[in-house]
Amino acid sequence: MLATTTLLAAVEALADEAAALILEVYATDFAVQGKADASPVTVADERAEAHIVAGLRRLTPGVPVVAEEAVARGEVPATGARFWLVDPLDGTREFVSRNGEFTVNIALVEDGAPVLGVVQVPVQARRYAGLVGQGAWCDDAGGRRAIACRAVPATGGLVVASSRSHGDEAALAAWLAEQGLGGRPLTHRPAGSSLKFGLVATGEADLYPRLGRTMEWDTAAGHAVLRAAGGEVHTLDGRPLGYGKPGFENPHFVARGAAGAGGRAG
């Protein structure tokens, strides 16, 4: 199997190196440009992506690398049973606003599912990592610790992670009501980028419903960490969120802790 603890350690190092490059730019009066889809991009995105892509090609020659900024330039490799998904700076809006809630995302996909993921949080000096079947971990100032999601409680209050920059409170309220959760006490945990997956993977949140547009490179690394921590991500009709879709655009989805509790799966 291609996904191993040795490979995960090498990808963690790549993410740390990319984070250092990002922080160098973060400390300057950097310029912000707009892409064709009106989303922002900075030199930090570009430098981090170049470093990560080169590193992945050295680690796994012949395995395609799908990276956000390259795709924006029209550089879209053919994907097979195994490929990498890279978002070198997830949460560029958070980067520009300097709130610290941006991440480096690197994931390996095998047969349509993310199996290895690293989510590095440069400003917080924190890193989430997971290898499906082996476990998930968080590294920060306190060292490395194993992480695991909690089961979504069948009754009582729920903690719901939500997007800080792309939230739609009306759509979220409607979805919760459809799931029979609208009457339960809710604590909202807004966060930027793929940090929302980290909240669910560590048991700090029960659900992360995403009812807006995302791309596969936005979600794959956090999805892998969550799977490794015992959680799951499904589309609104109850199917596992898959990868390698035409155009790499995700449907709406819900990330959650352990299966089978806290409302309907779909």
C-alpha positions as protocol buffer text, in pm:
chain_id: "A"
residue {
  index: 1
  type: MET
  ca { x: 0 y: 0 z: 0 }
}
residue {
  index: 2
  type: LEU
  ca { x: 135 y: 340 z: -97 }
}
residue {
  index: 3
  type: ALA
  ca { x: 4 y: 523 z: 212 }
}
residue {
  index: 4
  type: THR
  ca { x: 244 y: 443 z: 499 }
}
residue {
  index: 5
  type: THR
  ca { x: 357 y: 606 z: 821 }
}
residue {
  index: 6
  type: THR
  ca { x: 693 y: 679 z: 655 }
}
residue {
  index: 7
  type: LEU
  ca { x: 520 y: 862 z: 371 }
}
residue {
  index: 8
  type: LEU
  ca { x: 300 y: 1048 z: 619 }
}
residue {
  index: 9
  type: ALA
  ca { x: 607 y: 1171 z: 809 }
}
residue {
  index: 10
  type: ALA
  ca { x: 762 y: 1296 z: 486 }
}
residue {
  index: 11
  type: VAL
  ca { x: 442 y: 1482 z: 395 }
}
residue {
  index: 12
  type: GLU
  ca { x: 427 y: 1635 z: 743 }
}
residue {
  index: 13
  type: ALA
  ca { x: 777 y: 1772 z: 688 }
}
residue {
  index: 14
  type: LEU
  ca { x: 673 y: 1914 z: 350 }
}
residue {
  index: 15
  type: ALA
  ca { x: 374 y: 2086 z: 508 }
}
residue {
  index: 16
  type: ASP
  ca { x: 595 y: 2234 z: 780 }
}
residue {
  index: 17
  type: GLU
  ca { x: 836 y: 2369 z: 519 }
}
residue {
  index: 18
  type: ALA
  ca { x: 550 y: 2519 z: 320 }
}
residue {
  index: 19
  type: ALA
  ca { x: 417 y: 2679 z: 638 }
}
residue {
  index: 20
  type: ALA
  ca { x: 753 y: 2846 z: 696 }
}
residue {
  index: 21
  type: LEU
  ca { x: 744 y: 2992 z: 344 }
}
residue {
  index: 22
  type: ILE
  ca { x: 391 y: 3120 z: 405 }
}
residue {
  index: 23
  type: LEU
  ca { x: 487 y: 3286 z: 732 }
}
residue {
  index: 24
  type: GLU
  ca { x: 773 y: 3467 z: 561 }
}
residue {
  index: 25
  type: VAL
  ca { x: 520 y: 3632 z: 331 }
}
residue {
  index: 26
  type: TYR
  ca { x: 268 y: 3681 z: 613 }
}
residue {
  index: 27
  type: ALA
  ca { x: 520 y: 3904 z: 790 }
}
residue {
  index: 28
  type: THR
  ca { x: 540 y: 4141 z: 493 }
}
residue {
  index: 29
  type: ASP
  ca { x: 309 y: 4391 z: 326 }
}
residue {
  index: 30
  type: PHE
  ca { x: 212 y: 4139 z: 58 }
}
residue {
  index: 31
  type: ALA
  ca { x: 1 y: 4207 z: -250 }
}
residue {
  index: 32
  type: VAL
  ca { x: -330 y: 4034 z: -322 }
}
residue {
  index: 33
  type: GLN
  ca { x: -442 y: 3942 z: -672 }
}
residue {
  index: 34
  type: GLY
  ca { x: -771 y: 3805 z: -801 }
}
residue {
  index: 35
  type: LYS
  ca { x: -814 y: 3480 z: -994 }
}
residue {
  index: 36
  type: ALA
  ca { x: -1066 y: 3412 z: -1269 }
}
residue {
  index: 37
  type: ASP
  ca { x: -1322 y: 3293 z: -1012 }
}
residue {
  index: 38
  type: ALA
  ca { x: -1273 y: 3618 z: -813 }
}
residue {
  index: 39
  type: SER
  ca { x: -1101 y: 3437 z: -524 }
}
residue {
  index: 40
  type: PRO
  ca { x: -782 y: 3595 z: -388 }
}
residue {
  index: 41
  type: VAL
  ca { x: -429 y: 3464 z: -438 }
}
residue {
  index: 42
  type: THR
  ca { x: -92 y: 3578 z: -303 }
}
residue {
  index: 43
  type: VAL
  ca { x: 273 y: 3495 z: -357 }
}
residue {
  index: 44
  type: ALA
  ca { x: 246 y: 3280 z: -43 }
}
residue {
  index: 45
  type: ASP
  ca { x: 2 y: 3046 z: -222 }
}
residue {
  index: 46
  type: GLU
  ca { x: 234 y: 3019 z: -519 }
}
residue {
  index: 47
  type: ARG
  ca { x: 558 y: 2962 z: -326 }
}
residue {
  index: 48
  type: ALA
  ca { x: 405 y: 2704 z: -94 }
}
residue {
  index: 49
  type: GLU
  ca { x: 246 y: 2515 z: -383 }
}
residue {
  index: 50
  type: ALA
  ca { x: 568 y: 2502 z: -584 }
}
residue {
  index: 51
  type: HIS
  ca { x: 754 y: 2361 z: -283 }
}
residue {
  index: 52
  type: ILE
  ca { x: 489 y: 2101 z: -203 }
}
residue {
  index: 53
  type: VAL
  ca { x: 442 y: 1983 z: -562 }
}
residue {
  index: 54
  type: ALA
  ca { x: 817 y: 1941 z: -614 }
}
residue {
  index: 55
  type: GLY
  ca { x: 843 y: 1748 z: -289 }
}
residue {
  index: 56
  type: LEU
  ca { x: 554 y: 1515 z: -370 }
}
residue {
  index: 57
  type: ARG
  ca { x: 699 y: 1440 z: -711 }
}
residue {
  index: 58
  type: ARG
  ca { x: 1027 y: 1340 z: -546 }
}
residue {
  index: 59
  type: LEU
  ca { x: 848 y: 1124 z: -288 }
}
residue {
  index: 60
  type: THR
  ca { x: 608 y: 948 z: -527 }
}
residue {
  index: 61
  type: PRO
  ca { x: 730 y: 970 z: -888 }
}
residue {
  index: 62
  type: GLY
  ca { x: 451 y: 909 z: -1135 }
}
residue {
  index: 63
  type: VAL
  ca { x: 165 y: 983 z: -894 }
}
residue {
  index: 64
  type: PRO
  ca { x: -35 y: 1281 z: -1030 }
}
residue {
  index: 65
  type: VAL
  ca { x: -50 y: 1598 z: -820 }
}
residue {
  index: 66
  type: VAL
  ca { x: -364 y: 1811 z: -847 }
}
residue {
  index: 67
  type: ALA
  ca { x: -284 y: 2150 z: -696 }
}
residue {
  index: 68
  type: GLU
  ca { x: -519 y: 2448 z: -669 }
}
residue {
  index: 69
  type: GLU
  ca { x: -308 y: 2721 z: -826 }
}
residue {
  index: 70
  type: ALA
  ca { x: -186 y: 2496 z: -1107 }
}
residue {
  index: 71
  type: VAL
  ca { x: -546 y: 2404 z: -1190 }
}
residue {
  index: 72
  type: ALA
  ca { x: -633 y: 2775 z: -1195 }
}
residue {
  index: 73
  type: ARG
  ca { x: -365 y: 2814 z: -1464 }
}
residue {
  index: 74
  type: GLY
  ca { x: -517 y: 2530 z: -1664 }
}
residue {
  index: 75
  type: GLU
  ca { x: -261 y: 2268 z: -1559 }
}
residue {
  index: 76
  type: VAL
  ca { x: -487 y: 1971 z: -1483 }
}
residue {
  index: 77
  type: PRO
  ca { x: -320 y: 1628 z: -1478 }
}
residue {
  index: 78
  type: ALA
  ca { x: -508 y: 1309 z: -1555 }
}
residue {
  index: 79
  type: THR
  ca { x: -588 y: 1128 z: -1232 }
}
residue {
  index: 80
  type: GLY
  ca { x: -586 y: 755 z: -1176 }
}
residue {
  index: 81
  type: ALA
  ca { x: -641 y: 524 z: -882 }
}
residue {
  index: 82
  type: ARG
  ca { x: -394 y: 728 z: -675 }
}
residue {
  index: 83
  type: PHE
  ca { x: -332 y: 1101 z: -682 }
}
residue {
  index: 84
  type: TRP
  ca { x: -245 y: 1391 z: -455 }
}
residue {
  index: 85
  type: LEU
  ca { x: -467 y: 1689 z: -378 }
}
residue {
  index: 86
  type: VAL
  ca { x: -294 y: 2007 z: -261 }
}
residue {
  index: 87
  type: ASP
  ca { x: -430 y: 2334 z: -131 }
}
residue {
  index: 88
  type: PRO
  ca { x: -112 y: 2523 z: -44 }
}
residue {
  index: 89
  type: LEU
  ca { x: -296 y: 2795 z: 148 }
}
residue {
  index: 90
  type: ASP
  ca { x: -652 y: 2708 z: 237 }
}
residue {
  index: 91
  type: GLY
  ca { x: -828 y: 3017 z: 368 }
}
residue {
  index: 92
  type: THR
  ca { x: -657 y: 3288 z: 165 }
}
residue {
  index: 93
  type: ARG
  ca { x: -928 y: 3529 z: 287 }
}
residue {
  index: 94
  type: GLU
  ca { x: -821 y: 3449 z: 644 }
}
residue {
  index: 95
  type: PHE
  ca { x: -459 y: 3500 z: 540 }
}
residue {
  index: 96
  type: VAL
  ca { x: -540 y: 3840 z: 391 }
}
residue {
  index: 97
  type: SER
  ca { x: -744 y: 3944 z: 695 }
}
residue {
  index: 98
  type: ARG
  ca { x: -461 y: 3816 z: 919 }
}
residue {
  index: 99
  type: ASN
  ca { x: -682 y: 3621 z: 1158 }
}
residue {
  index: 100
  type: GLY
  ca { x: -450 y: 3320 z: 1154 }
}
residue {
  index: 101
  type: GLU
  ca { x: -716 y: 3067 z: 1050 }
}
residue {
  index: 102
  type: PHE
  ca { x: -554 y: 2936 z: 734 }
}
residue {
  index: 103
  type: THR
  ca { x: -396 y: 2601 z: 665 }
}
residue {
  index: 104
  type: VAL
  ca { x: -173 y: 2397 z: 437 }
}
residue {
  index: 105
  type: ASN
  ca { x: -363 y: 2094 z: 304 }
}
residue {
  index: 106
  type: ILE
  ca { x: -203 y: 1784 z: 149 }
}
residue {
  index: 107
  type: ALA
  ca { x: -394 y: 1460 z: 87 }
}
residue {
  index: 108
  type: LEU
  ca { x: -343 y: 1130 z: -90 }
}
residue {
  index: 109
  type: VAL
  ca { x: -648 y: 981 z: -259 }
}
residue {
  index: 110
  type: GLU
  ca { x: -675 y: 610 z: -334 }
}
residue {
  index: 111
  type: ASP
  ca { x: -971 y: 466 z: -526 }
}
residue {
  index: 112
  type: GLY
  ca { x: -1175 y: 781 z: -478 }
}
residue {
  index: 113
  type: ALA
  ca { x: -1124 y: 816 z: -101 }
}
residue {
  index: 114
  type: PRO
  ca { x: -869 y: 1023 z: 96 }
}
residue {
  index: 115
  type: VAL
  ca { x: -643 y: 788 z: 291 }
}
residue {
  index: 116
  type: LEU
  ca { x: -362 y: 1016 z: 410 }
}
residue {
  index: 117
  type: GLY
  ca { x: -394 y: 1377 z: 510 }
}
residue {
  index: 118
  type: VAL
  ca { x: -195 y: 1660 z: 667 }
}
residue {
  index: 119
  type: VAL
  ca { x: -348 y: 1990 z: 776 }
}
residue {
  index: 120
  type: GLN
  ca { x: -83 y: 2236 z: 896 }
}
residue {
  index: 121
  type: VAL
  ca { x: -189 y: 2556 z: 1077 }
}
residue {
  index: 122
  type: PRO
  ca { x: 110 y: 2792 z: 1038 }
}
residue {
  index: 123
  type: VAL
  ca { x: 17 y: 3071 z: 1280 }
}
residue {
  index: 124
  type: GLN
  ca { x: -92 y: 2830 z: 1552 }
}
residue {
  index: 125
  type: ALA
  ca { x: 212 y: 2601 z: 1509 }
}
residue {
  index: 126
  type: ARG
  ca { x: -29 y: 2310 z: 1500 }
}
residue {
  index: 127
  type: ARG
  ca { x: -52 y: 2015 z: 1266 }
}
residue {
  index: 128
  type: TYR
  ca { x: -322 y: 1754 z: 1220 }
}
residue {
  index: 129
  type: ALA
  ca { x: -230 y: 1432 z: 1044 }
}
residue {
  index: 130
  type: GLY
  ca { x: -406 y: 1107 z: 974 }
}
residue {
  index: 131
  type: LEU
  ca { x: -357 y: 775 z: 802 }
}
residue {
  index: 132
  type: VAL
  ca { x: -674 y: 574 z: 758 }
}
residue {
  index: 133
  type: GLY
  ca { x: -642 y: 245 z: 943 }
}
residue {
  index: 134
  type: GLN
  ca { x: -350 y: 372 z: 1152 }
}
residue {
  index: 135
  type: GLY
  ca { x: -494 y: 668 z: 1343 }
}
residue {
  index: 136
  type: ALA
  ca { x: -490 y: 1046 z: 1361 }
}
residue {
  index: 137
  type: TRP
  ca { x: -273 y: 1287 z: 1558 }
}
residue {
  index: 138
  type: CYS
  ca { x: -234 y: 1650 z: 1651 }
}
residue {
  index: 139
  type: ASP
  ca { x: 106 y: 1810 z: 1703 }
}
residue {
  index: 140
  type: ASP
  ca { x: 136 y: 2144 z: 1881 }
}
residue {
  index: 141
  type: ALA
  ca { x: 335 y: 2310 z: 2161 }
}
residue {
  index: 142
  type: GLY
  ca { x: 232 y: 2029 z: 2394 }
}
residue {
  index: 143
  type: GLY
  ca { x: 378 y: 1760 z: 2167 }
}
residue {
  index: 144
  type: ARG
  ca { x: 202 y: 1485 z: 1974 }
}
residue {
  index: 145
  type: ARG
  ca { x: -123 y: 1331 z: 2090 }
}
residue {
  index: 146
  type: ALA
  ca { x: -365 y: 1086 z: 1935 }
}
residue {
  index: 147
  type: ILE
  ca { x: -703 y: 1231 z: 1845 }
}
residue {
  index: 148
  type: ALA
  ca { x: -1044 y: 1075 z: 1788 }
}
residue {
  index: 149
  type: CYS
  ca { x: -1390 y: 1207 z: 1719 }
}
residue {
  index: 150
  type: ARG
  ca { x: -1669 y: 1157 z: 1962 }
}
residue {
  index: 151
  type: ALA
  ca { x: -2000 y: 998 z: 1877 }
}
residue {
  index: 152
  type: VAL
  ca { x: -2260 y: 1254 z: 1782 }
}
residue {
  index: 153
  type: PRO
  ca { x: -2491 y: 1258 z: 2087 }
}
residue {
  index: 154
  type: ALA
  ca { x: -2839 y: 1122 z: 2027 }
}
residue {
  index: 155
  type: THR
  ca { x: -2991 y: 1378 z: 2265 }
}
residue {
  index: 156
  type: GLY
  ca { x: -2892 y: 1705 z: 2426 }
}
residue {
  index: 157
  type: GLY
  ca { x: -2678 y: 1982 z: 2288 }
}
residue {
  index: 158
  type: LEU
  ca { x: -2467 y: 1974 z: 1972 }
}
residue {
  index: 159
  type: VAL
  ca { x: -2155 y: 2162 z: 1874 }
}
residue {
  index: 160
  type: VAL
  ca { x: -2168 y: 2263 z: 1508 }
}
residue {
  index: 161
  type: ALA
  ca { x: -1859 y: 2381 z: 1322 }
}
residue {
  index: 162
  type: SER
  ca { x: -1931 y: 2640 z: 1055 }
}
residue {
  index: 163
  type: SER
  ca { x: -1745 y: 2850 z: 802 }
}
residue {
  index: 164
  type: ARG
  ca { x: -1621 y: 3188 z: 920 }
}
residue {
  index: 165
  type: SER
  ca { x: -1605 y: 3339 z: 570 }
}
residue {
  index: 166
  type: HIS
  ca { x: -1867 y: 3143 z: 375 }
}
residue {
  index: 167
  type: GLY
  ca { x: -2146 y: 3084 z: 623 }
}
residue {
  index: 168
  type: ASP
  ca { x: -2515 y: 3076 z: 535 }
}
residue {
  index: 169
  type: GLU
  ca { x: -2703 y: 3076 z: 864 }
}
residue {
  index: 170
  type: ALA
  ca { x: -3047 y: 3040 z: 702 }
}
residue {
  index: 171
  type: ALA
  ca { x: -2939 y: 2733 z: 500 }
}
residue {
  index: 172
  type: LEU
  ca { x: -2776 y: 2579 z: 806 }
}
residue {
  index: 173
  type: ALA
  ca { x: -3087 y: 2635 z: 1018 }
}
residue {
  index: 174
  type: ALA
  ca { x: -3305 y: 2480 z: 748 }
}
residue {
  index: 175
  type: TRP
  ca { x: -3079 y: 2175 z: 721 }
}
residue {
  index: 176
  type: LEU
  ca { x: -3072 y: 2124 z: 1098 }
}
residue {
  index: 177
  type: ALA
  ca { x: -3452 y: 2142 z: 1105 }
}
residue {
  index: 178
  type: GLU
  ca { x: -3473 y: 1882 z: 825 }
}
residue {
  index: 179
  type: GLN
  ca { x: -3254 y: 1651 z: 1030 }
}
residue {
  index: 180
  type: GLY
  ca { x: -3476 y: 1685 z: 1335 }
}
residue {
  index: 181
  type: LEU
  ca { x: -3202 y: 1880 z: 1514 }
}
residue {
  index: 182
  type: GLY
  ca { x: -3355 y: 2225 z: 1504 }
}
residue {
  index: 183
  type: GLY
  ca { x: -3499 y: 2202 z: 1854 }
}
residue {
  index: 184
  type: ARG
  ca { x: -3176 y: 2091 z: 2022 }
}
residue {
  index: 185
  type: PRO
  ca { x: -2942 y: 2336 z: 2196 }
}
residue {
  index: 186
  type: LEU
  ca { x: -2663 y: 2431 z: 1956 }
}
residue {
  index: 187
  type: THR
  ca { x: -2321 y: 2575 z: 2015 }
}
residue {
  index: 188
  type: HIS
  ca { x: -2170 y: 2722 z: 1698 }
}
residue {
  index: 189
  type: ARG
  ca { x: -1793 y: 2704 z: 1643 }
}
residue {
  index: 190
  type: PRO
  ca { x: -1703 y: 2925 z: 1345 }
}
residue {
  index: 191
  type: ALA
  ca { x: -1359 y: 2862 z: 1196 }
}
residue {
  index: 192
  type: GLY
  ca { x: -1173 y: 2927 z: 877 }
}
residue {
  index: 193
  type: SER
  ca { x: -1033 y: 2684 z: 621 }
}
residue {
  index: 194
  type: SER
  ca { x: -1006 y: 2311 z: 700 }
}
residue {
  index: 195
  type: LEU
  ca { x: -983 y: 2383 z: 1073 }
}
residue {
  index: 196
  type: LYS
  ca { x: -1348 y: 2279 z: 1090 }
}
residue {
  index: 197
  type: PHE
  ca { x: -1251 y: 1920 z: 1011 }
}
residue {
  index: 198
  type: GLY
  ca { x: -997 y: 1941 z: 1291 }
}
residue {
  index: 199
  type: LEU
  ca { x: -1268 y: 2045 z: 1537 }
}
residue {
  index: 200
  type: VAL
  ca { x: -1471 y: 1735 z: 1451 }
}
residue {
  index: 201
  type: ALA
  ca { x: -1164 y: 1506 z: 1444 }
}
residue {
  index: 202
  type: THR
  ca { x: -1063 y: 1610 z: 1796 }
}
residue {
  index: 203
  type: GLY
  ca { x: -1415 y: 1580 z: 1937 }
}
residue {
  index: 204
  type: GLU
  ca { x: -1448 y: 1955 z: 1987 }
}
residue {
  index: 205
  type: ALA
  ca { x: -1744 y: 1963 z: 1745 }
}
residue {
  index: 206
  type: ASP
  ca { x: -2005 y: 1707 z: 1648 }
}
residue {
  index: 207
  type: LEU
  ca { x: -2100 y: 1817 z: 1298 }
}
residue {
  index: 208
  type: TYR
  ca { x: -1968 y: 2029 z: 1014 }
}
residue {
  index: 209
  type: PRO
  ca { x: -2239 y: 2080 z: 752 }
}
residue {
  index: 210
  type: ARG
  ca { x: -2104 y: 2254 z: 443 }
}
residue {
  index: 211
  type: LEU
  ca { x: -2388 y: 2394 z: 235 }
}
residue {
  index: 212
  type: GLY
  ca { x: -2177 y: 2601 z: -1 }
}
residue {
  index: 213
  type: ARG
  ca { x: -1923 y: 2556 z: -278 }
}
residue {
  index: 214
  type: THR
  ca { x: -1597 y: 2374 z: -206 }
}
residue {
  index: 215
  type: MET
  ca { x: -1335 y: 2206 z: -419 }
}
residue {
  index: 216
  type: GLU
  ca { x: -1171 y: 1871 z: -357 }
}
residue {
  index: 217
  type: TRP
  ca { x: -838 y: 2027 z: -256 }
}
residue {
  index: 218
  type: ASP
  ca { x: -1026 y: 2224 z: 13 }
}
residue {
  index: 219
  type: THR
  ca { x: -1158 y: 1912 z: 183 }
}
residue {
  index: 220
  type: ALA
  ca { x: -943 y: 1606 z: 110 }
}
residue {
  index: 221
  type: ALA
  ca { x: -676 y: 1653 z: 378 }
}
residue {
  index: 222
  type: GLY
  ca { x: -924 y: 1732 z: 654 }
}
residue {
  index: 223
  type: HIS
  ca { x: -1146 y: 1448 z: 534 }
}
residue {
  index: 224
  type: ALA
  ca { x: -855 y: 1204 z: 559 }
}
residue {
  index: 225
  type: VAL
  ca { x: -771 y: 1319 z: 912 }
}
residue {
  index: 226
  type: LEU
  ca { x: -1137 y: 1287 z: 1011 }
}
residue {
  index: 227
  type: ARG
  ca { x: -1165 y: 936 z: 863 }
}
residue {
  index: 228
  type: ALA
  ca { x: -849 y: 833 z: 1047 }
}
residue {
  index: 229
  type: ALA
  ca { x: -1001 y: 974 z: 1368 }
}
residue {
  index: 230
  type: GLY
  ca { x: -1317 y: 766 z: 1327 }
}
residue {
  index: 231
  type: GLY
  ca { x: -1544 y: 1016 z: 1153 }
}
residue {
  index: 232
  type: GLU
  ca { x: -1709 y: 1032 z: 815 }
}
residue {
  index: 233
  type: VAL
  ca { x: -1817 y: 1275 z: 544 }
}
residue {
  index: 234
  type: HIS
  ca { x: -2134 y: 1221 z: 342 }
}
residue {
  index: 235
  type: THR
  ca { x: -2320 y: 1412 z: 78 }
}
residue {
  index: 236
  type: LEU
  ca { x: -2670 y: 1528 z: 169 }
}
residue {
  index: 237
  type: ASP
  ca { x: -2820 y: 1215 z: 12 }
}
residue {
  index: 238
  type: GLY
  ca { x: -2610 y: 991 z: 238 }
}
residue {
  index: 239
  type: ARG
  ca { x: -2333 y: 883 z: -1 }
}
residue {
  index: 240
  type: PRO
  ca { x: -1966 y: 900 z: 100 }
}
residue {
  index: 241
  type: LEU
  ca { x: -1800 y: 1212 z: -40 }
}
residue {
  index: 242
  type: GLY
  ca { x: -1578 y: 1090 z: -323 }
}
residue {
  index: 243
  type: TYR
  ca { x: -1277 y: 1235 z: -505 }
}
residue {
  index: 244
  type: GLY
  ca { x: -1161 y: 1255 z: -864 }
}
residue {
  index: 245
  type: LYS
  ca { x: -1490 y: 1405 z: -983 }
}
residue {
  index: 246
  type: PRO
  ca { x: -1499 y: 1596 z: -1313 }
}
residue {
  index: 247
  type: GLY
  ca { x: -1401 y: 1954 z: -1236 }
}
residue {
  index: 248
  type: PHE
  ca { x: -1305 y: 1858 z: -877 }
}
residue {
  index: 249
  type: GLU
  ca { x: -1608 y: 2040 z: -735 }
}
residue {
  index: 250
  type: ASN
  ca { x: -1781 y: 1898 z: -426 }
}
residue {
  index: 251
  type: PRO
  ca { x: -2153 y: 1878 z: -364 }
}
residue {
  index: 252
  type: HIS
  ca { x: -2286 y: 1994 z: -28 }
}
residue {
  index: 253
  type: PHE
  ca { x: -2177 y: 1759 z: 251 }
}
residue {
  index: 254
  type: VAL
  ca { x: -2182 y: 1689 z: 623 }
}
residue {
  index: 255
  type: ALA
  ca { x: -1877 y: 1586 z: 826 }
}
residue {
  index: 256
  type: ARG
  ca { x: -1954 y: 1417 z: 1155 }
}
residue {
  index: 257
  type: GLY
  ca { x: -1812 y: 1210 z: 1435 }
}
residue {
  index: 258
  type: ALA
  ca { x: -1885 y: 842 z: 1481 }
}
residue {
  index: 259
  type: ALA
  ca { x: -2159 y: 705 z: 1257 }
}
residue {
  index: 260
  type: GLY
  ca { x: -2516 y: 635 z: 1342 }
}
residue {
  index: 261
  type: ALA
  ca { x: -2613 y: 906 z: 1591 }
}
residue {
  index: 262
  type: GLY
  ca { x: -2729 y: 1264 z: 1597 }
}
residue {
  index: 263
  type: GLY
  ca { x: -2992 y: 1280 z: 1327 }
}
residue {
  index: 264
  type: ARG
  ca { x: -3031 y: 1122 z: 987 }
}
residue {
  index: 265
  type: ALA
  ca { x: -2725 y: 1050 z: 772 }
}
residue {
  index: 266
  type: GLY
  ca { x: -2863 y: 1210 z: 461 }
}
